[in-house]
Amino acid sequence: MSGMADTDPTDGLWNWCAAGTLDAALVRDAVSGALQRPVTTLDVPAGDAVLCDVWHVGGDFPTLIDCYMTPGDVAEATIASAVAVRLGADLLLPDDTLNPTRYVRAEPDGTLRPVHVEETETDDGTERSHVRVCTGSDPACAAGPGCSRSRWKPERPPGRPAAA
């Protein structure tokens, strides 16, 4: 049995989605470049390669990306940011709250910011749309726990002064 203290460098799972319909090979190349290690499909596992499944649904973030056997010694947000830069597309990745509508958006310039998303379950997978920056005052902030306790703090709406 392994524990969290183990140093297995291939122990994670990353679930992202990307804006735009992106080619699976392009996505795998971007992940490989960001990680500086091989990335392959699920049906061709190879050594220490990260396994990457890519498929498409509808919505504003139609490219779904699942990476298996990801390295435990790098931060997911760091790699997602680097992949967003390489792809020139926004990526959504789970944040550190229990709020089901809240994600971190990795932008093509490398910026990471908290957002809220509307989700619709379909036979093909979850479709995400109506992405908006988490401000702390969005109705979605009140619907779920944790926005103000997150590492990714809500952003102040433009034109509103900071609280004194």
C-alpha positions as CSV (number, residue, x, y, z in Angstrom):
1,M,0.0,0.0,0.0
2,S,1.4,3.4,-0.8
3,G,0.9,6.6,1.1
4,M,1.1,10.3,0.4
5,A,4.7,10.4,1.7
6,D,5.7,8.0,-1.1
7,T,7.8,9.6,-3.8
8,D,6.2,7.9,-6.8
9,P,6.6,10.5,-9.5
10,T,3.6,9.2,-11.5
11,D,0.7,9.3,-9.2
12,G,-1.7,12.0,-10.3
13,L,-4.8,12.6,-12.4
14,W,-5.5,15.9,-14.1
15,N,-8.9,16.8,-15.7
16,W,-9.0,19.9,-17.8
17,C,-11.0,21.4,-20.6
18,A,-9.9,23.8,-23.3
19,A,-11.7,26.6,-25.2
20,G,-12.0,25.6,-28.8
21,T,-11.9,22.3,-30.6
22,L,-8.3,21.2,-30.4
23,D,-6.6,18.3,-32.1
24,A,-5.7,15.5,-29.7
25,A,-2.1,15.3,-31.0
26,L,-1.6,19.0,-30.5
27,V,-2.8,18.8,-26.9
28,R,-0.5,15.8,-26.2
29,D,2.4,17.7,-27.7
30,A,1.7,20.7,-25.5
31,V,1.4,18.6,-22.4
32,S,4.7,16.8,-23.3
33,G,6.5,20.1,-23.9
34,A,5.3,21.6,-20.6
35,L,6.3,18.5,-18.6
36,Q,9.5,17.7,-20.6
37,R,8.5,14.0,-20.7
38,P,6.7,11.7,-23.1
39,V,2.9,11.8,-23.4
40,T,1.0,9.1,-25.1
41,T,-2.6,7.8,-25.7
42,L,-4.3,5.4,-23.3
43,D,-3.9,2.5,-25.8
44,V,-0.2,2.9,-26.1
45,P,1.3,3.1,-22.6
46,A,5.0,3.4,-22.6
47,G,7.4,3.5,-19.6
48,D,7.2,6.7,-17.7
49,A,4.9,8.4,-20.2
50,V,1.9,10.4,-19.1
51,L,-1.3,8.9,-20.5
52,C,-3.5,11.6,-22.1
53,D,-7.1,11.1,-23.3
54,V,-8.7,13.9,-25.4
55,W,-12.2,14.1,-26.6
56,H,-14.8,16.7,-27.6
57,V,-18.2,17.8,-26.3
58,G,-20.2,21.0,-26.8
59,G,-20.1,24.2,-24.8
60,D,-17.5,27.0,-24.6
61,F,-14.8,24.5,-23.5
62,P,-15.4,21.6,-25.8
63,T,-12.0,19.9,-25.6
64,L,-11.8,17.6,-22.6
65,I,-8.4,16.5,-21.4
66,D,-7.7,13.7,-18.9
67,C,-4.0,13.1,-18.0
68,Y,-3.2,9.9,-16.0
69,M,0.0,9.0,-14.2
70,T,1.0,12.6,-13.9
71,P,4.1,13.6,-11.9
72,G,3.5,14.3,-8.3
73,D,6.5,16.6,-8.1
74,V,5.0,19.5,-10.2
75,A,2.0,21.7,-9.5
76,E,-0.9,21.0,-11.8
77,A,-1.7,24.8,-12.1
78,T,1.9,25.4,-13.3
79,I,1.7,22.8,-16.0
80,A,-1.9,23.9,-17.0
81,S,-0.6,27.4,-17.4
82,A,2.3,26.3,-19.6
83,V,-0.1,24.1,-21.7
84,A,-2.5,27.1,-22.1
85,V,0.4,29.2,-23.4
86,R,1.5,26.5,-25.8
87,L,-2.0,25.9,-27.1
88,G,-2.9,29.6,-27.2
89,A,-6.2,28.7,-25.6
90,D,-7.9,29.0,-22.2
91,L,-7.9,25.9,-20.0
92,L,-10.2,25.2,-17.0
93,L,-8.8,23.1,-14.1
94,P,-10.4,22.3,-10.8
95,D,-9.6,24.7,-8.0
96,D,-9.1,24.0,-4.3
97,T,-12.7,24.7,-3.0
98,L,-15.7,22.4,-2.8
99,N,-17.7,24.8,-4.9
100,P,-18.8,22.8,-7.9
101,T,-19.1,25.8,-10.2
102,R,-15.6,27.2,-9.4
103,Y,-12.5,26.5,-11.5
104,V,-9.1,28.1,-12.2
105,R,-8.8,29.5,-15.7
106,A,-5.3,29.2,-17.2
107,E,-5.1,31.9,-19.9
108,P,-2.9,31.9,-23.1
109,D,-0.6,34.6,-21.5
110,G,0.0,32.3,-18.5
111,T,-2.4,34.1,-16.1
112,L,-4.2,31.9,-13.6
113,R,-7.5,33.3,-12.2
114,P,-10.6,31.9,-10.4
115,V,-13.8,31.7,-12.4
116,H,-17.3,30.3,-12.2
117,V,-18.8,28.1,-14.9
118,E,-22.2,26.8,-15.7
119,E,-22.2,23.1,-16.4
120,T,-24.6,20.9,-18.3
121,E,-24.3,17.1,-18.2
122,T,-24.7,15.3,-21.6
123,D,-24.2,11.8,-22.8
124,D,-20.8,12.8,-24.2
125,G,-19.6,14.5,-21.0
126,T,-19.9,17.8,-19.1
127,E,-20.4,20.9,-21.2
128,R,-19.1,24.2,-19.7
129,S,-20.3,27.6,-20.6
130,H,-20.9,31.2,-19.3
131,V,-17.5,31.5,-17.7
132,R,-17.1,34.6,-15.5
133,V,-14.4,35.8,-13.1
134,C,-15.0,34.9,-9.4
135,T,-15.6,38.3,-7.7
136,G,-16.8,37.0,-4.3
137,S,-20.2,38.6,-5.1
138,D,-21.3,36.3,-7.9
139,P,-24.4,34.3,-6.9
140,A,-22.3,31.1,-7.5
141,C,-19.9,32.3,-4.7
142,A,-22.8,32.1,-2.2
143,A,-24.1,28.7,-3.6
144,G,-21.0,26.8,-2.7
145,P,-18.3,26.8,0.1
146,G,-14.8,28.2,-0.1
147,C,-14.4,31.0,-2.6
148,S,-12.9,33.4,0.0
149,R,-10.8,30.6,1.6
150,S,-9.2,29.5,-1.7
151,R,-5.6,30.0,-2.7
152,W,-7.2,31.6,-5.7
153,K,-8.9,34.7,-4.1
154,P,-11.9,36.3,-5.7
155,E,-11.0,39.3,-7.9
156,R,-12.4,42.7,-7.1
157,P,-14.9,43.9,-9.8
158,P,-13.5,46.7,-12.0
159,G,-14.2,50.1,-10.7
160,R,-14.9,49.0,-7.1
161,P,-12.5,50.1,-4.4
162,A,-10.9,47.7,-2.0
163,A,-12.6,47.3,1.3
164,A,-11.1,49.5,4.0
